[in-house]
Amino acid sequence: MIGILYQILHAILGLLIIVLIVYVVISWLYAFDVVSRRNAFVNSVWRFCSAITDPFLRPLRRLIPPIAGVDLSVLVLVLILAITRDSVLPWLANLLRGGPIL
């Protein structure tokens, strides 16, 4: 059971990282006028990514101000998610299986 929960959480965190990367790429495409905001497909992907990521980014944006117009909260969230997925989650699964603490 723990293995299944570990795999599900690992996949969810990985998908969230991918959605954050897509969010950043689309924001760059908008910023440099590579893609028009009137493009229906890109706009729907942007709204989906925004709806998924904004609840996680909003608290970080209050703590981390933009530096020279660059939003670093996305980078911080990707780092937090990657560390959680690759370090904390395996440690927690090992702990719940009865393994050593360290």
Order of alpha helices (4+ residues) and beta strands (2+ residues): alpha-alpha-alpha-alpha
